Amino acid sequence: MSRITFFFALILFSCQGQSTNRIQQTTDTADAKTIAPKNNAISCEQVITQLVKSSNAIAFSQFSDTLVQAAVAYLGPEKLTIKLYVVNNISENPLEKRLVEHAVGWLEFHQKTGQLLDITNDPDNPLNLRYDKRIAQEHDLSSLCRSTAAIAQPGSGYALRDVMLVKDIKFNGKLDRFFTRSEFEKVFGRPDSIQLLKDEAPCITIFDTEAPDDKYLYKSGSRFETSGDSVAVEDFWFLNGNFISYIGIRIDANTTIEDMQQLFPTAVNERQGMDKAGKLWVIRLREDNEGILDGHIRMYFKSGKAQSIHWWSPC
């Protein structure tokens, strides 16, 4: 009888032990889930997109949140500069797509204060946006975005909104700023007139050769400098259907100053009037991100429409 009692007691103890182990394992698993680190597979772009789309950014008043995309353009020690853009198909061939990005807004996220500012219309008086702050609190954006964003250099806070890089410009959608005489005639035709540089005595030239046969070619109001077989654009007027393609966006005589504000809000906000009637305006764009070059690009607008673009250099 005592053996039977001992046997049942042993079975009971064993079952309780197994039950206790199962409870302990369940508790450990639950605790592990609670303290497990967050999924680090999420990308910088995904987090920034979530953050931006939870906000009341100005771009959403013109474009739906399904069209607007976001990317970190610059990463500084205290803030991230965020570019908002939409993707457009600019192809004239329905069977072939040519997708380009079109900037529609600029934001700054200040990591210490948690502020999300919309600097699209007025960088000096930004709009303080509402957004889901939990998104920023759950991720270290500085570390997450470091490998995908350009590191901002001192003084380059508004670089992307002030710079027009020559490599991104195509004249009439075909030519770079520098090309050959035969390419000139193929795209623009024969010049309307030709003048020797020495007769016009410019204070500075593009090729800086001072060769006696260097010339200016004039076509539809535009002026091109030559040196031997090389040609460069100095002044380009949006006349007779001429246009430039900048990062795939067409700029021509129908482009308004408001259109340009989407690309260069700072430059447009700092535009200068060239006449008392307020019909002629000029905006200035740097030629490089580093601010090393002394010259800049001037774009003129008459009655609110793009008129010409000019490369200016100090004498």
N, C-alpha and C positions, 0 to 999 in steps of 0.2 A: 504494500500500500504506500509506504514512504517513497519507494522508487517511482511509483506512478505520479505521486504529488510532485516530486522533484522534476520529473519529465515535463509535466504541464507548466510548471513554473519556468523552466528553461525556454519552452516554446513562447510563453507570454513575454519574457524578457527580450527574446530575439525579435519578436514582432514589434515591440515598443522601440527597440534600437533602430530597426529598419525604418520605422515611421519617423523617428526623430531625425535620422540621417536624411530622409527625403525632405522633411521640413527645412532642415538646415541647408540642403542643396538648393531648394526653391528660394529661400531667403538670400543665399549668396548670389544666385542668378539674378534676382530682382535688384539687389544692391549693385551688381556688376552693370546692369542695364542703366541704372540711375547715374552711376559715376563714369560710364564709358565716355571716352572723348567723342566730340562731334565728328561727323563725316568730313574729312579733309579733302574729299574728291571734288567738292564744289569749286568752281572756278571764280576768278575775280570778276569776269564778265557777267556771270550768273548773279553774283551777289549785287553788283552795281546795278544791273538791270532790275532786280527785285526792289532795291532801294529807290531807284528813280521812278519806277512805275507806281510806287506807293505814295508818290509826292504829287503836289499840284503845280508842277513845272509849267512854264508858259507855253512850251511846245505843244502840250496836250490840248490847248485851246484851239490849235490849228490842225493837229494831226491826232489820230486815235492812238491809244497806247499799244495797239497791235502793230502799228507802222513804225513808231519811234523806237530806235535802238540806241544803246548806250555803250560807251567805251571810255576807259581812263586814258586821257591824252598825256597828262603829266602827273608825276608823283613827286611832291615836295616834302620837306620835313614836317610840315604842319597841315598840308592840305592836298587833296586830289582834285585835279581839274578834269571834269567829265564832259565829253563831247556827246551831244545828242544828234542823231542823224536818221535820215530815211534813205532807202535804197530805191533809185529810179532806173528804169530801163530807157536809155536814150537812143537806142538803135532805131534807125529809120527802116530797117528790114524786119518785117514781122516774123521772119523765120530765124532770126538771129538776135539774141539778147546781148545788150551791152549795159551791164549794171554798174552804176556809180553811186557813191555816197554823197549825200547833200546835207550839209550841216544845218540843223534847225534850232540849235540851242547850246548853251554852255553853262555848266554848273560848277560850283566849288563845294567840296565837302571838307569841312574843318574837323579834323579828328579829335582834337582836344575838347572843343566846345560841343561837338556833335551837330553843328549848324550845317544845313544844306542851303546854299545860296544860289539863286538864279541870276547870272550876270549877263544874260543874253542882250537885254536892251540897254542897260546902263551899268557898267562894271563899278562905277563909283557909288551908285545907289542900288545895290542888289536887292532882290526880293528874297526874304527869309521864308523858305518853303516848309510846309508840313510834310512829314513822312513817317513811316513806321520805324521808330527808333530801335525796336527790338532787332531789326535786321543788322544794324551797325554794331549793336552790343554783342551779338553772337559771333562776330567774325573780326579778326584782326586784318582790316583792309590794307594797311601798310605792308604787312608781310605777304598777304595773299596776292596783291597786285604788283609787287616789286619786279617780278620777272616778265610782266606783260606790258608795263607802261614805261615811257621814257622818263628818265630822272630829270626833273626840272633844274635848270641852271639858274644861278642868282639873276634876278631881274627879268626872267623869261615867263613871268606869270601869264601874260596875254599873248605869248609868241604865236600860237596858232591862229589868233584872230587878227594879227597885224602883219603877217608875212605872206607874200605871194612868191613862191619859189618858181624860178624860171623853168625848171624841169617839168613843172606841172602845167605849163602853158603850151597850147598848140594854136598857131595862127591859121585861121580858116580850117581848123581841125586837122591840119596836115603838117605844118612846118614848126620846127623849134625856133628859138630866137635867132640862131645862127644857121645859115644854109648857103647854098651855092647860087650863082647867077642863073644857071639853067633851071634850078628849082624855083627861083623867083618867077621866071617867065612862065613856067608850067602852071603855077598856082595863081599868080596875079596878072599875067600877061606882060606886054611890053610896057616900060615906064612911060608916064605922061611927059616927064622932062628929066634932064640930067644936069647936075651942076658939079664942078670941081670943088672939093673941100677948101682948097686954098683961096678960092674966090669968095667963099662965105666966111672964112676965117673963124671957125668955132673955137671957143676957149678950151674945149676938151673933146677928144674923139674916142670912139669905141675901140678901134684897133690900135690906136696910138702908134702909127707907123710914120705919119707925116710924109708919106710917099706923094710925089707930084701928081700921080694919076688916080689917087683915091677920089671917090666920087660920092655924091648923094643921088639916090634914085627917088623920084617922087611919083606916087601912084595913089589916086583917089584921096588926096589929102595927107596920106601917110608918107613918112620919110625914112629911107633905108640908107645905111652907110655901107660902102664897099671898100674892100682892099684886095686887089687882085681879083680872084674868082669868088672870094668870100663876101657874104652879105649879112648884115645884122639889122634888126629892127631898132629904130630910135623913137619914132612917133608912129602910132598906129591909130587910124580913125575908123570908126564903125560906119563907114559909108559904102553905098553900092553893095550891100549884103555882106560886107566883111565882118568877121567876128573872131573871137578867141574862144577856145575851149579850155577851161580851167578846171582841173581834176574831173574832167568829163562834163562840166556844167557850161552851157553856152552863155556867153556874154556878148550882146550885140546892141544895136541901136534901140531895141525895145526893152532892154534891161533897165529896171528902175533902181534908184538909190535904196529903196526899201528892199529890193531883191539882194543887193550887195550887203545889206546889214545882216542878212542871215549868214553870210560868209565872214564878214569883217566888221562886227558890231562896234569894236573900239574905234577903228579908223573912221567909220561912218559917223559915230557920235562926235568925233573930233574934227569933222570936216570943216573946211574953211570956205567962206563965200568969196568969189572973185569979182563980183560986181555989186553995185548998190541995189539993184533990182532983185537980188537973191535968186537969179536964174542960173548962174554958173557956179558950180561947186567943185572942189577938189578934195580927194582923200589921198592920204599918203600911206604906202605899204612898204615895209622893209623887205629886202631881198634875201635875207638870211636869218636863221633862227638865233645865231650867236650875236647879232648886232655888230659884226666886225666891219662890214662894208659901209663906206661913207655915203654912198648914194641911196636912192630909194625909187620906188615906182609911184608915179602920180596918175591917178585916174580921174578924168574930168566928166562932169555931168552937166547937161544943159536942160533946163526945165524938167529936172527930175529924171532924165534919161541918160544912159551912158553915151558919151561923145567920143572920147579918145583915151589912149593910154600912152604914157611917156616915161622913158628911163631918164632920170635926172641924176647928175653927178656934180659935185662941187668943182669949180675951176681951180 
